[in-house]
Amino acid sequence: MGKGVKTAVIGSVFAVMVGGAGYGAYNIMSALNGDTGGPGASGGSVKTGPPSSGEVKDTSGKFFAAWEKGRAAEAATYTNNDAAAQPLLTAYGQDAHITGVRITPGASQGATVPFTVKATVSYDGKSKPLTYRSELTVVRGQTTGRALVDWQPSVVHPQLKKGDTLVTGESANPEIEAVDRDGAVLTKDKYPSLGPILDELRAKYGDDAGGSPGIELAIRHDAEDSVDTTLVTLAKGRPGKLPTTLSASAQAAAEQAVRKYPESSVVAVKPSTGEVLAVANHRDDGFNAAFLGRLAPGSTMKILSAATLIDNGITSMNGPAPCPNEAVWQSQTFHNLKNMAPNEKATLADSFARSCNTAFVKYADEVKVDSLTKEAENRFGLGQDDWKTGIPSFDGSVPASGGPDTAANMIGQGQVQMSPLNMASVTATAMTGRFRQPVIVSPKLDDREIATAQGLSAGTVAQLRAMMNRTATSGTAAGVMAGLSGSIGAKTGSAEVDGQSKSNSWFTGYRNDVAAAAMTQDGGHGIDAAGPIVAAVLRSGG
C-alpha cells in the first residue's frame, strides 16, 4: 500500500529504543516513561542482575496474555518502553484489523523467548489467517528492577523496524502486471531481483496502469516515498498492465549471472534507444545498487578519460601515452597493476588496452581541474541530477576535484562515483556518439522530460570503439570476451576501497546493440567477477 491507503492510521511519532538494549543485555535505561511504575512496581529495594527463568516466564506470559486480549496499554506496561510500544500494539488491533490472536511460546533460551503468533486479518468482509514467528528478550529495568520485555518493533512482527506500523485496507497503488518489450509477464517469482524494482514501478505507475486496488495487510515504513511491504493480500485487485523496456531473455541471463557472485549488480541497455534491457542485483539487503550504487568505477572510467584527452586535443588513439612504472602527481605516487612492463613509447590505444594507470595520470598536468567534469556532463549526460529513468536512479558524479584527485579521477578513483547503470550508459554513448538517457519505462507513459547532452563527434567515437575493440580482442578483457561474435568492445576495471581485502570488480562492454556494465563489491579484478557477468548478458543477445 502507498501513503494514501484508505484506512485510519496512527498519527503518533514512534520513539523506539534500538541498539543498546540488544539480546543478552540486562541493565538498560528505559526510554521515555517505560521503566517507571506499572504492575509490579515497588518502592523497596531494586533488584539487579539478569532476570531469573521464573521472571522471564512470568513477564513474557503477562505480556502475551495482554496482547492476545487486545489490551495494548496493559501489554505496553510490561515493556521497558511503553511510550513506543503502546501505539504499535494499538495499531496491531485497530489499524491492522488483526483479531483472534493466539501466541504460543517456545522453549526459552536464557532470557530470550521465541514464539508463534496465529491470528486473523479481517477487513470489509474479507478475512485471511496470519501466522508468523518472532521472539522477545526479557531484561532488568535499571530504575525499577522489574523484569521487562526489551521493546523492539520486531517483537510485534519480525519485519517491523523503527518508525514502522501496520495497516490493513484498500491499497492506494493498484497492482501492476509488468511486461517486457515483447509482452512477456515479469514476476518476482521468476525474476527475484526485480522484486524491489517492480514495487517501485507499482508505487509510481499503479494508478495510471488501469488496475483496481486490492485489500492488504502491510507494513507502512516511516521513510518518505518508501514503498509499503505487503504481508497478506485479503483480496486481489485487478492489475493494470505496465509495459517496460526490459527483455525477458536478457533479464534471465542477468539474474543467473549475478547469482554466482555475492554483492553483484548488472545493467544492460540498448545503445540505439537508451532502453534498459536488464537490471539485476545479488544482495541480501534488497538495495538496487545497479541503479543507485555510488562507488568508484576504477579503470572503466578510462573510457570517459580517453574521450576527454581526445576532445581536448591533448592526444589521440595513435598519439603518445607513455606508460612508466609509476607516476607522481602533487606528491601522490600512482602505480600500475603488478607485472605490467613499462612502455615509454606507448600510444593511447596501447595504454588503454593494457589499462595503464600511469599513462592517464601523466596527462593530469595537461587537463584542467574541470575538464573531466565538463566531458562527463556535456557529452555523456552525467552528474546533473536530471535522469528520469522511471524509477529512482543515480546520475553519476564527476566533481572538479583539485589536488591529487585530479589525477585519481582520471583512473576512476578519487571522488568519482558511478553505478553500473551509469557505466552502461557511458559505453552506449561511446558506441553511438549520442547520449540517450536510460529508461526502464517509456517517457510517453507519463510525459516526463528526460535528460539530454551534446554527445561525441564521429572522430572520437571511431577512436573509442577501436580502443574498446582492441581491449576486448587482445587486451585485458580478451579472455572474458572470447567467443562473442559481432561488433564487440570492452573495458576492465578494479577500484581499491579502504578496509577491503580485495578491490571492487568492474567491467563494461558492448556487443552489437547491447551495452552492459557490472560491479561486484570485494570481487577483485575486472575479469574475476564483473567480467563474466557482463559477458553472460552480452551472450544472451538482449
MILO-907352 format. One record per atom (N, C-alpha, C): residue in three letters; y, z, x. Coordinates in steps of 0.1 Angstrom, whole numbers, plus 5000, padded with zeros to 4 digits. Atoms other than C-alpha are relative to their C-alpha. Layout:
AlaYZX...
***
This chain:
Met498850005008Met500050005000Met501250005009Gly498850004992Gly503549935012Gly500950124996Lys499149885002Lys506550165010Lys500450014985Gly499550005013Gly507250064974Gly498950044990Val501149975009Val503950194959Val500550074987Lys499549955013Lys504350274922Lys499350134996Thr500649865003Thr503450644922Thr500950105006Ala499249894995Ala505150974928Ala499650035014Val500349964986Val505451074964Val500950125003Ile499249884997Ile506551394980Ile501149965010Gly498950034992Gly509951384995Gly500250095012Ser499849914989Ser509451665020Ser499949935013Val500250044986Val509751605057Val499050105005Phe501149914996Phe506551745071Phe500250045015Ala500049964986Ala506851955102Ala498750055004Val501449964998Val503351965115Val499850045015Met500349954987Met502152165145Met498949915007Val501050084993Val500251945170Val500050055015Gly500149984986Gly499151975206Gly499650145004Gly500349874994Gly499352335219Gly498950084994Ala501149925007Ala497052485193Ala498849924998Gly501250095001Gly494252245200Gly498750085000Tyr501349935001Tyr490552325198Tyr499850095012Gly500349914989Gly489552625218Gly501150095003Ala498849914997Ala493052785218Ala499950114990Tyr500249885008Tyr493153135204Tyr501450074997Asn498749935002Asn496753265209Asn501049904998Ile499050115003Ile499353045193Ile501250064992Met498849965008Met502853085179Met499949914988Ser500050075012Ser503052985143Ser501349924999Ala498950085003Ala505352705132Ala500650054987Leu499349965012Leu507952795106Leu499550144996Asn500449865004Asn506553085085Asn498550014997Gly501450005003Gly502853015085Gly499350125005Asp500849884995Asp501753315106Asp500850134996Thr499449885005Thr503553575085Thr499550034986Gly500449955013Gly502353785056Gly498849934995Gly501150075006Gly499953625031Gly498850094999Pro501149925002Pro496553755021Pro499450055013Gly500649944989Gly495153995046Gly500950045011Ala499049964991Ala498354065064Ala500050155001Ser500149854998Ser498554415079Ser501250045008Gly498949954993Gly501354625091Gly499550095012Gly500649924989Gly498954805115Gly499949935013Ser500150064987Ser497854715150Ser499549854998Val500350145000Val497554345157Val498849975008Lys501250034992Lys494154215167Lys500349895010Thr499950104990Thr493754005198Thr498649945003Gly501250064995Gly491153785214Gly499549894989Pro500550115009Pro489153495198Pro499450064987Pro500549955013Pro488153535161Pro498450015002Ser501549985000Ser484553665156Ser499449904990Ser500750095008Ser481953455139Ser500250034985Gly499849955013Gly482453665108Gly501449964995Glu498750045003Glu486153595108Glu500149854998Val500050145001Val485553225113Val499449964986Lys500650035013Lys483253215083Lys500850044988Asp499249955011Asp485453425061Asp501349924998Thr498750085002Thr488753235068Thr499749864995Ser500250135005Ser487252895065Ser499549994986Gly500650005013Gly485352995034Gly501150024989Lys498949985009Lys488553115017Lys500949884999Phe499250135000Phe490452805028Phe499349894992Phe500750115008Phe487752575014Phe500050034985Ala500049975015Ala487552764981Ala501349974993Ala498750035006Ala491252744975Ala500349854999Trp499850155000Trp491352374985Trp499249944989Glu500850065011Glu488452294961Glu500650024986Lys499449975013Lys490252464932Lys501449944998Gly498750065001Gly493452264939Gly501150105002Arg499049904998Arg495352584948Arg500749975014Ala499450044987Ala497452424976Ala500850115007Ala499249894994Ala499852714981Ala499150115006Glu500949894995Glu497052964984Glu499249955012Ala500750054988Ala495052745008Ala500849995012Ala499050014988Ala498152695030Ala500150145006Thr499849874994Thr498353075035Thr498950045009Tyr501149974991Tyr495053065053Tyr500149925013Thr499850084988Thr496552835079Thr501150065009Asn498949954992Asn498952905108Asn501349924999Asn498850085003Asn501552665094Asn500049964985Asp500050035015Asp501752695056Asp501149914996Ala498950095004Ala505052515055Ala499749865001Ala500450144998Ala503452195068Ala498749984991Ala501350025007Ala500052255051Ala500249984985Gln499950005014Gln501252315016Gln500449864994Pro499750135005Pro502951975010Pro498949905000Leu501150104998Leu499951775023Leu498950044990Leu501149955009Leu497451985003Leu500449974986Thr499550035014Thr499651944972Thr499949854997Ala500150155002Ala499851564977Ala498549964998Tyr501450035001Tyr496051564980Tyr499549994985Gly500449995014Gly495651664944Gly500949924991Gln499050065009Gln498851534928Gln500349855003Asp499650144997Asp499951214946Asp498849915002Ala501250084996Ala496451104958Ala499050014988His500849995012His494851204924His498550025004Ile501449964996Ile491751354941Ile499650124993Thr500549885008Thr489751584919Thr498550025003Gly501549974998Gly486251744918Gly499650025014Val500349994986Val486451844954Val498950105002Arg501149914995Arg483251994969Arg499949995015Ile500049994985Ile483252105005Ile498850075005Thr501249954995Thr480052165024Thr500250035015Pro499849974985Pro480552345058Pro498749985007Gly501250014991Gly478152265086Gly499950125009Ala500249894990Ala476952485114Ala501250015009Ser498849994992Ser479952625132Ser499749995015Gln500250004986Gln480352565169Gln501150085006Gly498949914996Gly482252865181Gly501050024989Ala498949995010Ala485552865162Ala500249874992Thr499950135007Thr485152505150Thr498949994990Val500950015012Val483652435116Val500149864995Pro500150135006Pro482552085107Pro499750014985Phe500349995014Phe482452005070Phe500049864994Thr500150125007Thr481751735045Thr500850014987Val499350005013Val484051655015Val499549894991Lys500450095011Lys482851494983Lys500950024989Ala499149985011Ala485351424956Ala500149874992Thr499850125008Thr486551164931Thr501549975000Val498650055001Val489750954932Val500149934986Ser499850065013Ser491050864897Ser501449964998Tyr498650045003Tyr494050664886Tyr499949894989Asp499950115010Asp494850464855Asp498749964994Gly501350035006Gly491350484841Gly499049955009Lys500950044989Lys489750384874Lys499650115008Ser500449894991Ser487650614895Ser499049955010Lys500950034990Lys485750594927Lys499750135008Pro500349884992Pro483850854948Pro500649995013Leu499449994987Leu485350974980Leu499150105008Thr500849914992Thr483151115008Thr500449985015Tyr499650024986Tyr484151185044Tyr499750145007Arg500249884991Arg483651435073Arg501350045008Ser498949954991Ser486251645091Ser499650135006Glu500349874993Glu486451975110Glu501350085001Leu498949914998Leu488752275114Leu499750105011Thr500249904990Thr489252535140Thr500850134996Val499449875003Val489952905134Val500650065012Val499349954988Val492453065158Val500650144996Arg499449875003Arg494053405161Arg501549995000Gly498550005001Gly497653435149Gly500650105009Gln499549914989Gln499753585176Gln500850124993Thr499149905006Thr502253775153Thr499250104991Thr500749915009Thr499753905127Thr498750045004Gly501449984996Gly496453895145Gly499049954990Arg500950055009Arg494953725115Arg499249885005Ala500850124997Ala492153465118Ala500649904990Leu499350105008Leu493853145106Leu499449865003Val500450144998Val492952775102Val501149945009Asp499150064991Asp494652595131Asp500449874992Trp499750115008Trp496652345110Trp500349875007Gln499850144995Gln496351975118Gln499949924987Pro500250095012Pro496751695092Pro498649954999Ser501350055000Ser493351575103Ser499050094993Val500949915008Val491851885086Val499849944986Val500150055014Val492551725052Val499349865000His500750134998His491351375064His500149965014Pro500050024985Pro490351275099Pro500949895004Gln499150114996Gln492650965098Gln501550044998Leu498649965002Leu495751165089Leu500650055013Lys499349954989Lys498351225116Lys501350064996Lys498849945003Lys501651395119Lys500949914992Gly499150085008Gly504051275092Gly499349924989Asp500750085010Asp501351105071Asp499850084987Thr500449945012Thr500551175035Thr499049914993Leu501050075007Leu498051055009Leu500649964986Val499550055013Val498950844978Val498949914993Thr500950095007Thr496950664951Thr500949944989Gly499250085010Gly498550394929Gly499949865002Glu499950154999Glu499350034925Glu500749965013Ser499450044987Ser499949874958Ser501249914998Ala498850085000Ala503349724965Ala499849865005Asn500350134994Asn501849444985Asn498649954995Pro501350055004Pro499149244968Pro499149965011Glu500850054990Glu496149154988Glu500249855003Ile499950154996Ile496048815006Ile498649955004Glu501150074995Glu493348565013Glu500649915011Ala499550094989Ala494448435047Ala499049895004Val500950114997Val493048095055Val500649935013Asp499650074988Asp493147895087Asp500549864997Arg499450135001Arg494647555093Arg499249904992Asp500950095008Asp491647385076Asp499550064987Gly500449945012Gly491347625047Gly498950105001Ala501149914999Ala488547845061Ala500650154999Val499549865002Val488948215050Val499850085012Leu500049914988Leu489848465078Leu499950144995Thr500249865004Thr488448815072Thr499950095011Lys500149904990Lys488449135091Lys498650025004Asp501449994996Asp484649145090Asp499649905010Lys500450114992Lys484248815106Lys500849995013Tyr499150014988Tyr487248835130Tyr500650145001Pro499549865000Pro487649215137Pro501450025006Ser498749974994Ser490649195160Ser501249944992Leu499050055009Leu492549015132Leu500450114990Gly499849905010Gly492449335112Gly501550044999Pro498649955001Pro495949475121Pro500949884997Ile499250115002Ile497349125120Ile500049964985Leu500150035014Leu496049055085Leu500850104992Asp499349895006Asp497549395075Asp501549975000Glu498650034998Glu500949285089Glu500449884991Leu499750125008Leu500748945071Leu500050044985Arg500049955014Arg499849125038Arg501350074997Ala498749925002Ala502849365042Ala501249904998Lys498850095001Lys505249075047Lys499949894990Tyr500150125008Tyr503848795026Tyr499250034987Gly500849975012Gly501748974999Gly500749974987Asp499250035013Asp504548944973Asp500249864998Asp499750145001Asp505048574980Asp498849914999Ala501250084999Ala501448464982Ala499449974986Gly500550035014Gly500948464944Gly498950094995Gly501149915005Gly498448754941Gly500650114991Ser499749885008Ser498449064920Ser499550135006Pro500449884993Pro498349424932Pro498750074995Gly501249925004Gly495249644932Gly500450145000Ile499749855000Ile494950024930Ile499250065011Glu500649954987Glu494250214962Glu500350145002Leu499749884993Leu493950544978Leu500449965015Ala499650044986Ala495850505011Ala500850115007Ile499249914991Ile497450695040Ile501449935001Arg498650054998Arg501250645040Arg500550065013His499549954987His502550665075His501550025000Asp498649965000Asp505950815084Asp500849895007Ala499250104992Ala507050535108Ala500549894991Glu499350105008Glu509550285093Glu499249875002Asp500750145001Asp507949945083Asp498650015004Ser501450004996Ser504450075091Ser499249964988Val500950055010Val501549935071Val499150114996Asp500949895005Asp499650185049Asp498549975003Thr501550014997Thr495950245057Thr499250024987Thr500849995012Thr493750185027Thr498750075003Leu501249934999Leu490950435023Leu498949974989Val500950035011Val489450354989Val500849904991Thr499550095010Thr490050054966Thr499450034987Leu500549965013Leu489750164930Leu499949874991Ala500050135007Ala490549814916Ala500649905008Lys499550114991Lys490949494935Lys501049924992Gly499050095006Gly493949294928Gly499549855002Arg500450144997Arg493848914928Arg500849965012Pro499350044987Pro494548804964Pro500749864998Gly499350134999Gly497148534970Gly499649935012Lys500450084989Lys496248254993Lys501249985010Leu498950014990Leu498248265026Leu499549905011Pro500450104989Pro497947955049Pro500650065013Thr499649964986Thr498148045086Thr499849885009Thr500250114990Thr498247825117Thr498850015008Leu501149974992Leu495147975131Leu498949904998Ser501250085000Ser491947785139Ser498850095001Ala501149925001Ala488747945129Ala499149995012Ser500950024989Ser486847795158Ser500650065013Ala499449944989Ala489447895184Ala500050154999Gln500049855003Gln489648245168Gln498750065004Ala501449954997Ala485848285170Ala499850015015Ala500150004985Ala485948185207Ala500850115007Ala499149894995Ala488848425214Ala499450144998Glu500749875004Glu487048715196Glu498950035010Gln501249984991Gln483848665216Gln500450025014Ala499650004986Ala485648615249Ala500650145004Val499449884996Val487748935248Val499150124999Arg501049895001Arg484749155238Arg499350035013Lys500749984987Lys483449105273Lys500850095010Tyr499149934991Tyr486449285289Tyr500950104992Pro499249905007Pro487949605276Pro501549995004Glu498650004998Glu491749625272Glu500549865003Ser499650144998Ser492049245270Ser500649944987Ser499350075011Ser494249015249Ser500249865004Val499850144997Val494548645245Val500749934988Val499350085010Val496748395226Val499849855004Ala500050154998Ala496248015222Ala501049944990Val499150075008Val498947785209Val499849855002Lys500150155000Lys499247415201Lys501449965006Pro498750044994Pro502047285225Pro500849904992Ser499250105007Ser502946995203Ser500750054988Thr499349955012Thr503947215174Thr500450155002Gly499749864998Gly504147575187Gly499150094991Glu500949925009Glu501447685161Glu499050085008Val501049914994Val499347985171Val498649964995Leu501450045004Leu495647885171Leu499150125000Ala500949894999Ala494148215181Ala500750125005Val499449884994Val495148575188Val498950114999Ala501149905000Ala492548845198Ala500350115010Asn499849894991Asn492649185213Asn498750085000His501149914999His489849415225His500650135005Arg499449884997Arg491449755223Arg499650114990Asp500349895010Asp490550095208Asp501150044991Asp498849955008Asp494050165196Asp500549904989Gly499650105010Gly494349855174Gly501449935003Phe498750064996Phe497649755192Phe499949855002Asn500050154998Asn498449385191Asn500749975013Ala499450024987Ala499049365228Ala500249855003Ala499950144998Ala498648985226Ala501449954996Phe498750045005Phe501948965207Phe501150105004Leu499049894998Leu503649295215Leu499950065014Gly500149944986Gly502549375251Gly501249985008Arg498850014991Arg505249435277Arg499550045014Leu500549974987Leu503749405311Leu500449895010Ala499750104990Ala504549235344Ala498949905001Pro501050115001Pro502748895343Pro499549955014Gly500550054987Gly502148865381Gly500349865003Ser499750134995Ser501848525396Ser500049894989Thr499850105011Thr501648345362Thr501549964998Met498550025000Met505448385364Met500449895009Lys499650104991Lys505448135392Lys500249864993Ile499750125007Ile505447855366Ile501550004997Leu498550005003Leu508947965355Leu500850015012Ser499249994988Ser510048045390Ser500049865007Ala500050134995Ala508947705402Ala501049914993Ala499050085008Ala510947545374Ala501450045004Thr498749954995Thr513947755385Thr500449935013Leu499750064987Leu513747625420Leu500249854999Ile499850145002Ile513347265409Ile501349974992Asp498850035008Asp516047275382Asp501350035007Asn498849964993Asn518547435406Asn500149925013Gly499950084988Gly517847175433Gly499750075013Ile500349934988Ile516547425458Ile498849945007Thr501150074994Thr513247255464Thr499349924989Ser500750075010Ser510747035447Ser498550015003Met501549994998Met506946985443Met499649965014Asn500450054986Asn506746795476Asn501050055010Gly499149954990Gly509646985492Gly499550135006Pro500549894992Pro509347275516Pro499950134992Ala500149875005Ala508047615505Ala499150085010Pro500849944990Pro506747785537Pro499350134996Cys500849895005Cys504048045533Cys499750095012Pro500349914989Pro504348315561Pro499150124995Asn500849895003Asn502148625562Asn500750114992Glu499249905008Glu504948845549Glu501549955000Ala498650045002Ala508548815537Ala500750134997Val499249895003Val511249075537Val501349964992Trp498850035007Trp513949085511Trp500750144997Gln499349885002Gln516549365511Gln499250135003Ser500849894994Ser514349605531Ser498650014994Gln501449995006Gln511249545509Gln499249895005Thr500950104994Thr508349375525Thr498949954990Phe501050065009Phe506149135504Phe498949945008His501250064993His502649025513His499349914990Asn500950085008Asn500148775501Asn498650074998Leu501449955002Leu496548825489Leu499350015014Lys500849984987Lys494148935517Lys499449865004Asn500750124994Asn492748655539Asn500749874997Met499250135002Met495448395529Met500649965013Ala499450044988Ala496248205560Ala501449954999Pro498650055001Pro499948135567Pro500049855002Asn499850144999Asn501247785564Asn501549985000Glu498550024999Glu504847735576Glu500449864996Lys499650145004Lys504747365567Lys499649974985Ala500550025013Ala503547425531Ala501149944991Thr499150055010Thr505147235502Thr500050104988Leu500149915012Leu505947405468Leu498749984993Ala501350025007Ala502747245454Ala498950075008Asp501049934992Asp500747385483Asp500150154997Ser499949865002Ser502147735478Ser499750054986Phe500349975014Phe501847725440Phe498550004998Ala501450015002Ala498247615441Ala499250125007Arg500749894993Arg497347895466Arg500550134995Ser499349885005Ser499648145448Ser500550085011Cys499449934989Cys501548235479Cys501350074995Asn498949925004Asn503948515472Asn501249985009Thr498950004991Thr506048495503Thr500849874999Ala499350125001Ala506948135497Ala501150014989Phe499049985010Phe508748235465Phe501050115004Val499149894995Val510248555480Val501049945010Lys499150054990Lys511748355508Lys501249924994Tyr499050075007Tyr513748155483Tyr500950094992Ala499149905007Ala515348475468Ala501449995006Asp498750024994Asp518148405493Asp500949894993Glu499350115005Glu519048085475Glu500250004985Val499849995014Val518748175439Val501050114997Lys499149895004Lys521448375421Lys499350114993Val500649895007Val520748705406Val499549974986Asp500350035014Asp520748555371Asp499349864999Ser500650135001Ser519048215380Ser498850004992Leu501349995007Leu515648315368Leu500250044985Thr499749965013Thr517148485337Thr500549884991Lys499550115007Lys519048175327Lys498949894997Glu501150095002Glu516047955332Glu499150044989Ala500949945011Ala513948185310Ala500649984986Glu499450015013Glu516448195282Glu500449864996Asn499550135004Asn517947845282Asn499049894999Arg501050115000Arg514847635289Arg498750044994Phe501349955006Phe511847855279Phe500150084988Gly499849935012Gly513448035250Gly499650155000Leu500449874999Leu512548375263Leu501250105000Gly499149894997Gly514348715263Gly501250014991Gln498849995008Gln516848675235Gln499750074986Asp500449925012Asp515048875208Asp500349924987Asp499850095012Asp515148585183Asp498749934995Trp501250065004Trp511548485179Trp499650064986Lys500549965013Lys510248495143Lys498749934997Thr501450065000Thr506548425145Thr499450014986Gly500749975012Gly505648565111Gly499550144999Ile500449864998Ile504548905124Ile500850055011Pro499349954988Pro506149145149Pro499549945013Ser500450054987Ser506249005184Ser501150035010Phe499149974989Phe507949055218Phe500449865006Asp499650134995Asp510048765232Asp500149995015Gly499950004985Gly509648855269Gly501350055005Ser498749944994Ser512249005292Ser500049965015Val499850044986Val513548855324Val501450045004Pro498749954997Pro516549065334Pro500649955013Ala499450034988Ala519048975360Ala500150125009Ser500149874992Ser517949255383Ser500449965015Gly499650014986Gly519649285417Gly499150075010Gly500849934990Gly518249435449Gly498749935002Pro501450064997Pro514549385458Pro499449944988Asp500650065012Asp513849305422Asp500349854998Thr499750145000Thr515548965426Thr498849925005Ala501150074994Ala512648865448Ala498750044992Ala501349955007Ala509949075429Ala499949924987Asn500150075013Asn510848905396Asn499549865002Met500550144997Met510048565412Met498549995000Ile501550004999Ile506448665416Ile499450084988Gly500549935012Gly506148835382Gly499850155001Gln500049854999Gln506649195393Gln501450054997Gly498749955003Gly509849395394Gly500350044986Gln499649965014Gln511549415360Gln499549904989Val500450105009Val509949105344Val498950064991Gln501149965010Gln507849185312Gln499749884991Met500550115008Met505748945293Met498850054991Ser501249995007Ser502948925267Ser499249885001Pro500850135000Pro500048675265Pro500749904992Leu499350095008Leu502048515237Leu501149935007Asn498950054992Asn505048465260Asn499549905010Met500550094989Met502948315288Met499349884994Ala500650125007Ala501048085264Ala501249904997Ser498950095003Ser504447955253Ser500749945012Val499550064987Val505647915289Val499249885004Thr500950114996Thr502647705296Thr500249884991Ala499850115010Ala503247495264Ala501349935003Thr498750064997Thr506847435274Thr499949925013Ala500250084987Ala505847335310Ala499249874997Met500850115003Met503347095295Met500849894993Thr499350105008Thr505646925270Thr501549985003Gly498650014998Gly509146995282Gly500950054989Arg499249965012Arg510147115248Arg499550144996Phe500349875005Phe510347485237Phe499849994985Arg500349995014Arg508647525204Arg499650154997Gln500349865002Gln508847885192Gln498650024993Pro501449985007Pro505248005184Pro500250064986Val500049955013Val504548075148Val498550014996Ile501349985006Ile501448215130Ile500049974985Val499850045014Val502848135095Val501149905000Ser499050105000Ser504847825088Ser501450064996Pro498649955004Pro508647895086Pro500449954986Lys499650055013Lys508747685055Lys499650094989Leu500449915010Leu506947965036Leu501150104996Asp498949915004Asp509948195038Asp501449965006Asp498750064995Asp512747975052Asp500650085011Arg499549934989Arg513048185083Arg500549905011Glu499450084989Glu515148045112Glu499350035013Ile500849974987Ile513048005144Ile500949975012Ala499250024988Ala514448015179Ala499949865006Thr499950134993Thr515447715199Thr500450025015Ala499650004986Ala516047635236Ala500249865005Gln499750134994Gln517147345258Gln498749935004Gly501250074995Gly513747275273Gly500249955014Leu500050054986Leu512947095305Leu500149855001Ser499950144998Ser513646755319Ser498649945003Ala501350074998Ala510846495322Ala499650015015Gly500349994986Gly511046515360Gly499450145003Thr500549864998Thr510546895360Thr498650014994Val501349995007Val507646865335Val498949935009Ala501050074992Ala505946605357Ala499550085012Gln500349924988Gln506146835387Gln499150124996Leu500749885004Leu504947145369Leu498649964996Arg501350045004Arg502046965353Arg499149965012Ala500850044988Ala500946815386Ala499650125008Met500349884993Met501147155403Met498950094993Met500949935008Met499247325375Met498649935000Asn501250075000Asn496647055375Asn499350025014Arg500649984986Arg496147095413Arg499450145000Thr500549865000Thr495747475408Thr498750014992Ala501250005008Ala493047405381Ala498949935006Thr501150094995Thr491147145401Thr499650045015Ser500349974986Ser491447265437Ser500650135006Gly499349884996Gly493547575438Gly499350134995Thr500649875003Thr492947945428Thr499350004987Ala500650005013Ala491947855393Ala498849914998Ala501050115000Ala489347585402Ala498750054995Gly501449955004Gly486247805398Gly500050034985Val500049965014Val487247925363Val500149874991Met499850125009Met488347585350Met499049895002Ala501150104997Ala485347395364Ala499349964987Gly500850045011Gly483647185338Gly500849964988Leu499150035011Leu486647145315Leu500649865002Ser499550134999Ser487446785308Ser501449984994Gly498750035006Gly490646615297Gly501150045009Ser498849964993Ser494146695308Ser500050155001Ile500049854998Ile494047045324Ile501050055010Gly499249934990Gly496147285343Gly499950154998Ala500149855001Ala496347655351Ala500850075010Lys499349914990Lys497947945369Lys499350134999Thr500549864999Thr496348265381Thr501050105002Gly499049904997Gly498048595383Gly499350145000Ser500449865000Ser497548965391Ser501250085002Ala498849914999Ala500049245387Ala499650145003Glu500349874995Glu499849565406Glu500850104991Val499449905008Val500549875385Val499850145006Asp500249874994Asp501250225398Asp499050084992Gly500949915007Gly498450465391Gly498749934996Gln501350075004Gln495750195385Gln499349965013Ser500950034988Ser492850135409Ser500049855002Lys500050144999Lys492949765401Lys501349944993Ser498850065006Ser495749525392Ser499649954986Asn500250065013Asn496149375357Asn499749855003Ser500450144998Ser494449035355Ser500749924990Trp499350105009Trp496548745341Trp499549865003Phe500450144998Phe495648385336Phe500649924988Thr499550095011Thr497248095317Thr499649865004Gly500450144998Gly496147735313Gly500149914988Tyr500050095011Tyr496047425292Tyr498949905001Arg500950115001Arg493647165281Arg500449914988Asn499650095011Asn494846865261Asn501150074992Asp498949945008Asp496947005232Asp499750154997Val500249855002Val495847375236Val500550075013Ala499649924988Ala497647625259Ala499650144996Ala500549875002Ala496247975263Ala500450095011Ala499749904989Ala497148295282Ala499350134996Ala500749875002Ala495248625286Ala500450105010Met499749884991Met495748965301Met498950104998Thr500949895000Thr493249235310Thr500550115009Gln499549884992Gln494549575320Gln499050055009Asp500949954990Asp492949705351Asp498849905002Gly501050104999Gly491049375353Gly499849945013Gly500250064987Gly491549275389Gly500849875001His499350134998His492548925400His499949914987Gly499950085012Gly493348655375Gly498649934997Ile501350075003Ile489948485379Ile498950104996Asp501049905002Asp488048815374Asp499750024985Ala500249965014Ala488648875337Ala500849904991Ala499250085009Ala491648695321Ala499649855001Gly500450144998Gly490548355336Gly498849964991Pro501150045009Pro487148345319Pro500350014985Ile499650005014Ile488748445286Ile500749874996Val499250135003Val491248155287Val499149885000Ala500950114999Ala488547915298Ala499149984988Ala500850005012Ala486348015269Ala500849944988Val499250045012Val489147955244Val500349855002Leu499750154998Leu490147615260Leu498749924998Arg501350075002Arg486447515259Arg499749984985Ser500250025015Ser486447565221Ser500849884995Gly499350125004Gly488947285219Gly501150024989Gly499049975010Gly491147465193Gly499549964986
***
